[in-house]
């Protein structure tokens, strides 16, 4: 297959590592395609739109000068939620969505903290996920605390786009320099100020005295605070304190403070922020402009989210008859239509082989049995060839025929076959504005399939031989609007081959944040098993309570009336047949109420393509609202095309692949490749034995909250930053279970057997701490593995890491 030049360019500009798909391009020194999305829960306020415009306009000029006249913001889209009133100036979005936005405007969870921050957990130089501004930050004049909004935006943009880190450290605000002086953790070291102790009484702070030395640490006493001079001559650095009027640049090699114990030095091996920025893709083929100021102000497009439109495009070609693929596709599609798709969505169905036809024009999914009008048309016979482009073109017709625009609509494309003509519709797909989620079923699906999801910002999945892979994929394709409480949540996805007359037992916890619209679904390959389900209060549901589907697709479903009981649900499945068969259990639910934010888990790989032997990283984020969930077991299951599965326990310990300890991001290196082709990722997050807790600590990668300034020798204090009481800093939460798909990634250059030597050294030690303990010094650190973060390192490797 040969891609056209403009498609290659499009891929080059749009493909980012992992699942996050930004639409940002850098063309002729100007950033285009930036998406700023407002959460549906934010009350309508037109002032927000105006302030966003002012912030970006100011940031564009500040960014232009900070990058030495290299880049500026040319155009930005502001995505208005469906919950706001429609206006004539609001346009229809294309692939723009809340869940893929570069910047989100959303309330903080538990009304705690308005600090602007960037969700960033990759390595040095790797892009972040999104910037989060709260409405209160945008609507309140906090100029003395953070500096102007435009400057804050540039600080966060540097996190997001270039993968650099903060040059302060709230946990270690001072250090002992090589000159044996106590210095504030900062960059550059030319920033001046004083060090004082505060006393707070009834929310009012006052200065009590200068800081004293702590004889145990050699540093200043705890709670000592650095107060900067308001008038400075230093121009660096934006990643330390962008609020200072003189600060207009990033630290360079000449001005960088390599001694400061900050995250920038830790993550980037002492490199300056400007050095990392200049190494980014943005600056490889770009020269400073001759203009003194940016050539234009940013332009803004106001887009309003629309009713969700989804068209299923399902393969019924002859190859779908093998390995029960047609059955499994129908089982998963039915689960999607009944349990996953949000109420109020418009759904259509197209089937294809060598030709394509509309089975259902767009139908609104309501609380009734409307879905049956669609499931009745799921294909019952597999025959013919495979023409993916014909399926897509007919899907466009199905959407447009229902007076909907293809722009902003979604297509779920499932196929198991090859198609030599798939590239013939790439350009039409790109121009349509549609979002395509692709599901490759089996190892023979067209190798170019993922290009369709990559160029449109959709998800990509791979499913092998059991129904769970398909169910996990469909369950991951939820609304992109940011309405978390409307989305389906997967609690269990279990598949087991059970020998004749044997059984499988298990439990599923239902926590108090969920329980609405709860389904238990059992599938089988030969004969319906005996089913027994018991709720936390002892009520028993039997086989007769699970309703079989009229389509005879070997599945039975139980919908729990009203709200499912909170607690542990126990189940058993008995294979009454004399031979072995595959039995599966899938459990889905939704938030308990529109005002209850559930615990959610998401997952992705650090990149969508991997070249052996280079490692990739598995990431899983577990959170409630914007608060990280700590103390849980997170397991990743990675499956290759040949069916080989690798199970990895993911860690949030700040070592190896994990950037920051206790931030709710669980990660691990993956190096056990088992041949080339597609790999799928599934993650299971479990909280057991009341060990889980929420972290209310300050986030990393955020604009620094400035306590005050020294002006003309007088200290002027800002209001104290809202702090969480110690007993609330790690609030306990109930036991829970979450299952999510992390999509698929593609491997090349790997040997087929999986039997290959690992050539990687232990991970770098990044958290070495030295403390005085009586008459000696105590060293502590998180030990790396023998191979990256796997196994145990030999002592010679540890000594080398410590010496380094």
N, C-alpha and C positions, 0 to 999 in steps of 0.2 A: 504494500500500500504506500502511495506517495501523497503526503499532505500538501495542499496548496500553500503558497508562501504566506498568505495572510492568516491562514489557520495556524501555521507554525509560529508566526509572530504573536498571535493571540495567546497560544499556549505558553510561549516564553514569558509573556508579560503577566499572565494571570495565575500560573501554577505556583502555589506556595506549599511548603512542607505541611504534612499532616492534614487534618480534616478541615481546618479553617480556610475559607476561600475568600480572600479579599479581592475587590474589584479595582484596587488602586493601580494606576499606571503612572510612570514618570516619563513625560514626553516633552522634549525641548525645554528642560529645566522646570517644568510645571507639573505638580501632582494633580491627576484627574481621577475621578471615580470614587472619591472618598464618600463613605456613607455614615451619616450620623442619625441614629434611630432613637425615637422616643418610645419608652415602654408603654403598653396599653393601660397600665395602672396609674400613670401620671395624669392628674387632672388637666383638662384643657386650659392653656394659658398662652395666648399669642406672644406674650413678652418673652417666653422661652425661645421662640423662633428668632426674634430680633436679637436677643443676647447671643445666641449661637452664631448668627451672622457677624456680629461685632467682634466676637472672640476670634473667629477664624480669620477675619480681615486683619485684625491686629497681629495675630500669630503669623500670618503670611509674611509681613514685613520683618518681624523679629527673626523668623526662620531664615529669611533671605540673607540678612546680615550675619546671623550666627554661623551659617554655612559658607560665609565668604562669597556671597552673591551666586550661589550655585543652584538653590532650589527655592520654590515658593508654592503656595496653594493656588491652583488655577480654577478648579470647579469642585463643588461639593453638593451632594444630595442630602436633603433632610427628610427622613421618612416619618410621616405623621401616622399615628395609630388609627385603627378603625374606630376606636372609641371616641375620637374627636369628630366634630361636625365637618361635613364636606364643604368645599369652597371651589369656586370656578378656577382658581389659580393652582389647585392641587392636581398634579399629573398622575398618570398610572405608572407604577413601578414596573421595571423589568425583572432582573434577577436580584434587585436590592431586597434585603429582608433584615429583620431585627437580629436573627441569630447569626447572621454573617456580617453584621455591621462592624465598622472600624471603631466607632464611638457609640456608646449607649448612654442614654439619659434615663436613669431609673432611681427610685427611692432606695435608700439603704435598708437592709433588713433589720428589724427591731429598732428602727429609728436611731441607729447608732452610727455616728461618724459621717462627715461630709467630705472627708479627704478625697481629692481626686487621685485615682490610681490606675495603673495598667496591669491587667492580668498577664503576667509574663513568667513562664517557668522553663523556658528553653535555655540552651547554653549561650555563651557569649557570642553576640552577632546574630542570633536567631530571633526572628520576629515574635512579637507578643500576640495575644489573642484579641484583646479589645481594651479601649480606654473607657472608664466608668466615671461619669460626672453625675452628681445628684442634682435634682431641680433646685434644692436649697443652695447649693454651691453657686449655681448659675444666677439665681435670683437675688442672692444676698451679696452685699458689697463687703467682701473679705480681703480687700486690697492689702491692708497691713499684715495679714496673716500669711497669705500665699503669694502675694504679688498680683499683678493684673492677670485676668483670665487668659489673655493671649499668650503671655509668658508661660503660664501653667500648661497650656495646650502644647507648646513646643517641648517643654520638659517631658510630658507624657508621650508625645509623638516620637521622641528619641528612644524611649523604651519600646514602643510598639513597632516602629519601622526598622530600627537599626540594632535592636537587641543590646543596648547598653544599660548600665545599672546606676543606682544612686551612689553618690559620693559622701553621704553622711551615714551614721549608724546609731539609731536610737538605743540599741542595746549596749553599744560600746562607744559612748560619745567622746571619750578621751583615750589617748595612748601615749606611751613614752617614746620619744623620738630617738634617733641615733645620737643626737646631741645631749641626750639625757634630760630633755625638757618635756613637760607635760603639754600636749597639744590637743586642741579640739580636732575631732575626725572631720576633715573637710578637704576640699580641693577648689581652688589652690590654697596653699599654706599662707598666701599673702592676705587672705581675708582676716580682718582684725576684729577683736571684740573682748569682752570680759567674762569671767567665770564667777557665778554667784549662786547662793542658795536662796530658794523661795520659801516663804511660809504662806499657807493658804488658810483663810478663815471665812466661812460662809460664802464660798465661791469667789472671794476677792483675794488676790495675791499681792504680796509685798516683798521687797528685797530685805533680807535680814543681815547678810554679811557675805564677804568673799568666801570662796571655797577653801577648805582645809585639805591637807594631804592625808591619805589613808596609809598608815605604816605597813599594813598587810599587803596592799596591792601596789603601792608606790604611785598610785594615781590620786585623783581628787576623790573626796568622799562621795558616797551614793547621793543621787539627786542633784548633784552639781550640774548647772546649766550654762551653756555658752550663749551669750547675748551678743549679736554682731553690732558693730558700728553701722549706723545708717548711711553715713558717708564713707564710701570706699573708693580706692583707686584701682583695685583688682578687677579685671574683666571676666575672670573665670571663677566658678563654672556654673553653667545652666543646670547641671545635674546635682549640684549641691544646694544652692540657694538662689534660684532665678528671681526671687522677689527683690533682691538688692538692685538698686537703680543702675549701678555701674556694670553689673554682670550682663554680658551680651555675647559670650563665647563659650565654647566647650574647652575643657582642659586639653592642652596639646602635650607632646612629649617634653617640651621645654618647661611647661608650667605644672605638669601632673605631679601630684603628691603620692608617690609609690608606697610611702610608709603607712598611710592611713588605713585602718582596718575596716574598710567598707566593702560592699558587695561588688563594686566595679573592680577593685583590685583582686578580690577573691575569685570572681568568675572569669576575669579576663587576664589573669596572670600578670597583673601590674601594668597592663597597657592603658594608655590614656583613652578617654572617650572619643576624642577626635581621631585617633589612630584607628579605632574600631569602625567609626563612621566612614572613614575614607576607604576602608576595606570592603564596605557593603556593596552589593550589586548596583545600588543607585548611583554610586560615584565612580564606577569603573570607566565609563565613556562619556564623561560630562566635564565641561569647562566652565569657569566662572563667567558670568554675563558681564557685559560692559556697562549696563545701566546702574545708576546709583541706587535706585529703588526697584522693586518688582515691576515688570512692565504693565501689569493690570491688577486690579482688585479681584478677589475671587468672585465667581458667579455661583448662584445658588439655585437649585431645583427643588421645589417642594413636591414630594410624592406622598400619596396617601394609600396605605395598605387596603387591599380589597378582600372580599369574601374568598375563602380558600377554594381553589379549583384544582382537582386532581383527576387525571385520566390514567387508568391502568392500561398498559399496552403489553399483552401477554402472548407468549409464543405457543403455538399449537402445531408446530412442524413435526415431521415424523420422528425425529430424534427424541422428542418429549415423551414418547411411549416407553423408552428404556428407563430402568431403575425407578419406576413409579414416579417419574418427574411430573407428569401431568396431575396425578393425584396430589402430590406434595404441593405443587403450585396452587391448586384449587383450595387445599386446606389452609395454606398461609394467606391466600387472598381473602378467603372468607373471614379469617380472624381479623384481618386488616379492616374489612368493611363493617364488621359487627362491633369490634372491640377497640380499634386503634384510631380510625379517622374521627376527627372532632365533629360533634353535632353542628349542623348548619353549613357544613362543607358541601360543595357541589362535586359529584363524582361521576365519571363516565367510564365505559369499558370498550376497548378495542382489542380484537384478537387478530393474529396474523400467522401466516406461513409464507408461501410464495406470493399470496395476495393478502389484503387486509380488509376487514369490515368492522363497521360500528355495531357493537352489540347493544350498547346503551348510550344515548345522549346524556348530557349532564343531568343528574338527579340530585336534589337536595336531601342530605341525610338528616332525618328527624328522629324523634324518640320512638316512632312506630317501627313497623317492619319493612320500611322502604328498601332496605338493603337487599331484601329477598328478590326484588325486581332485577337486581344486578347479579346476585349469586346464581340465579336461575339460568343465566346466560354464560356462566363459566364453561369453557370448552370441555366436552366429554370425549372427544376423539382426537388423536394426534396423527397428522398426515401432511405430506407436501414438503416443500423446501422452506428456506428462510430468507425473508426480505425485511430487514429491520427498518430501512428507510420508508418503505411503504406503510409499515405500522405507524411510524412517527407522523407521516404526512396525513394519514387518515385520522390520527389523534388530533392534529391541528384542526381538521374539518369538524370533528365532534365538538371541540371546544367553541369554535367560531359559530357553528350552527346554533348553539344555545345562547347566542348574543353575548358571549364572553370573549375577552381578548386573550390570545395566546400569551401575550406579554404578562409576566408575573404568575402564570399558571404553572402547574407541576405535572410532570409525566413520570410514572413509575414503569420503567422498561425492564421486563424480565425475558431472558432468552438463554438457550443452551447451545445455540448453533453458530457456525461460522457464516459470514456473509461478505463476499468479496467486493460488494458494492456499497458497503456501509459508509465509506468516505464521501459518497456522492451527495449526501445531504448535510454534511457538516456546516457548510456556509449558510444554508437555509435555517438550520437549527440555531446557529449563532445569532442570526438576524432576528429570529422570532421573539426573543426575550423570554422564552420558556425555560424552566428549570427541569433538568432531566436527572432522575435518580436511577442508576443502573444496578441490576442484580444479575450477575453471571452465575448460571446454574450448571455446575459440572465443569470439567477441565477443557471442554472443546468450545466454549462460548467465544465469540469473536474477540481477538486480542485487542482490537481497536475500540472495544465497547466503552472502556473508561474515558476515552476522549470526550464522549458525549456529556458525561457528568462533569468532567474537568472544565470544559469550556463554558458550561452553563451554571456552575456553582452548585451542582447537586451532589448527593452522596453516592458512594460506590461500594458495592457489596459483592461478596463471593459466597456461594452456598454449595456444599458438597452433597452428601448422600442422605442425610436425615432431615426431617421436617424442621427441626429446631433452627438450622442455619437460615432457612427462609423466613421463619417466624421472627427470628431476631432482627433480620434485615427490615422486614415490613414494620416491625414495632419501633424501629429507630426513625422512621420517616414520619415525624410528627410535624405539627404546625410550626412555621418559621416566624410567627408573629411576636413571640415573647410571652404569650399567655400560658405560663407554666401550669396553672391550676386546671386548664382544659386538656392538657396532654395526657395520653395514656402512659402508664408506668408499668414496666415488666418486673414482676416479683420472682418468677421462677421460669426456668427453661431447661427442662431435664429430659434426656433421652437415654434409654437403657434397653439393651437386648436381654430379654428375660427368657430363660429356658422354660420348657413345658411344665405347667403346674407349680411354678414358683412365683414369687411376688417381690415387689419393691415397696419400701416404706420411706417416708420422709416428712418433714415439717416445713411450713411456710409462715413466717411471722408477718402479721398485718399491724403496722404501727398506727398511732392516732392521727398522723398527718394525711392518711389515705383511707380508702375503704369504699368510695363511691364507684358505682359501675364496675363491680368486681366479677371477673369470670375465671372459672377453672375449666380448662379444655384438655381432654385426653384424646390422643390419636393412637392408632394401631396399624399393623401391616397385614394381619390375617384375620383375627377375630377380636371382637370387643371384649376387653378384660372386665373382671369384676372390680368395681370401684367402691371405695369406702372413704368418706371425708368427714372429719369431725371438727366443729368450730370450737373456739376457746371456752364456751359455756357448756360443751358436751352434746350439742345437737348433732345428729348423724344425718348425712346425706348419702344415699345409696346409688347403685348403678341406675335404677329406674328414674332417679332425679336428674340424671344427665341425659339431655335430649340429643338423639342422633340427628344428623343432618339429612334432609330429604334427598340430597344429591348423591347419597351413598359414597361419601369420600372418607369413610373410616374415621370419623371424629364424633365426639360427643361433648356437649357443653352444658355447664351449669352457671347460671347467673344468680349471684347472691342478691336477694331482695334488699332494697333500701341500702343501708350502710353496713358493710361487713364488720363483724365483731372484732374489736382490737384484741390482739394476743396471738397465740400460736395455734395454727390450723395443722392438723395431722391427717395424712392421707396414706392409703395403701392401694396398690394396683396388682391384681392377681391374674396371671396368664393362665386361663383355663384350657387353653389349647395344648395339644400333646407335643407340639414342636415350638422351637424358639421363635419369638417375634419381637419387633421393635415397638416399645411403648414410650410415649412422650407425655409430659405434663407441662402445660403452659398456664401461667397465672398472670393476669393483667388487672389493673385497677386505675383509679384516678384520685386526685386530691379530694379530701373529705368534704371540703367546701371551697367556694371561690375565694375566701379570705385566708385559707390555710395553705401556706407554702410547704409542699412536700419535700422530703429528702430526695435528691436526684443524683444519678451517676451518669457521666458521659465519658467516652474514651476515644482515643485515636493514636495512630502511630506518628512518630516525629517526621516521617516523610512517606509519600505514596509510592515511591520506588526505591529499591535497595539494590546495591551492587555488591555481591560477595567479594571479599569477606567483611566489608564495612558494617559495623553494628547499627541498628536502629533502636529507638527508644519507645517503649510502650508508656502512654500517659493515661491516667484515669483521674477525673476530678469528681469528688463527692462533696456535696454542699446542700445546705438548706438556705434558700434565698442566696445571699452572697457570703454566707458564713461557712467556713471550712468545717468538715466533719472529720474528727480525729479518732484514733484508737480502734480502727476497724480492720477486718481482714479483706483485702482486695486481691482477687486472683484473675489472671489473664489466661485465656486458652487460645492459642494460635494454631490454626490448622492449615496444612499445606494441601496442594492439589491431590497428592497421593493418599490423603486421609491421615497422615501422621500428625499427631497433636502434641504440642509442647505446652506444659502448664507452668506459669511463672507467678510467684507471689510478688506483688508490687509493694513498694515501701515508701513511706513518707518520713525518711530519717535524715534527709539533708546530705546524704553521701551517695557516691556512685552517680547514677543517672539523675538522682533527685537533687534539685537545685536548693530548695529551702525546706528545712525541717518544720513539720506541723503547719503546713499551709493547705492541707486538704488535697494536694496533688500527689498521687501515688504513681511511682514510675519504676522502670527497670530496663536494663539493656537486653535486647534480644539478639542472639548470635547463632542460635542452633538452626541454621537453614537446612531444609530437607528438599533440595531440588529447586528448579526454577518454576516460574509461573505465579499464580495468584495465591495469596494467603489471606485467611479471614481472622478477625480479632473479635473475641467475646470476653466481656469482663463481668465478674460477679463480685459485688460488694456486700459484705455481711457484717452486721453488728450483733455480737453475742455477749451474753453474761453481763449486760449493763456496763460495758466498757466504753461505749461510744460517747463522745462529747462534742459540743460546738466550741469553736475557738473564736473569741471576741477580741483577740489581739489585733493591734494595728497591722495593716497589710504592708507588704514590701512594695517597692517600685511605685512610690507615690510622692506627690509634692509635699515638701517638709512643712510642718506646722510651726511657724516662727513664734517663739514665746514673747518676743519684744525686740526693741532696738535701743541702742545708745545714741542719743542725739544731743550734741553740744554738752557732753559730759553727764547728761541726765538719762536715766533708764525709763523708757516708756513701754509699759507692758501691754500685750494683747490679752483679751479674755482667755482664761484657761481652756485648754482643749478638753472636750468631754471625755471622761475616762470611765471605764467599766469597773465596778467594784470587784475586788479580788475573788469573791465567792461566785461571781458571774462570769469570770474570764474564761472558764471552761465548763459551760453548762452541760449537764448530762442529758442525753436523749435516749429514747427507747431502742430496743433491739429492732433491726429491720433487715430486709433483703432487697437488693436491686440487681437486675440483669440488664446489660446493654450491649449492643453491637458497636464495635469500633471501626466498622467498615472493612475494606480490604486494601492490601498493598501488593506490589508486584516485585518479584525477586529475579535477578539475572546473574549468571556466572557462577551459580552454586553447584557443587557436586550432587549427584542424585541420591546417594546413600545417607547423607547426613553425617557420615563418618569422616570428619575432617578435623585437623588440628586447629586449636584456637591460638591465635598469634597475638593476643592482646595482653598487655601488662595489667597489673591491678589498677583500679581507679585511683585518681589522685586524692590524697587526704586534704580536705578543705576546712575542717573544723577543729584543728589542733588548738588546745587551750592550755596555758600554763598558769598555775595558781600556787601561791605560797601556802604551805601547810606546815606550821610550826617551824622547824629548822631546815626544811627541804622544799623543793619545788615539785609539784605534782602535775604530770602531763596527762591529758585525756583527749581522745579522739575516737571517731567512728572508724573501725577497721574496714579497709576495702576487701574485695574478694581476691582470689588468686588470678582470675581472668575477669577484668573489669569489676563487676559487683557480684560475680559468681564464685562460690566456694570460699576457702580461707587462704589468705596470702601467706607465703613463707616469710620467715623473719627477715631474710635478706632484702625482700621487696619492701617490707615495712620500714626497715632502716633507711633504704634509699629514699622512700617517700618523705620520711621525717627529715633527712638531711637536705632534700630539695626544698 
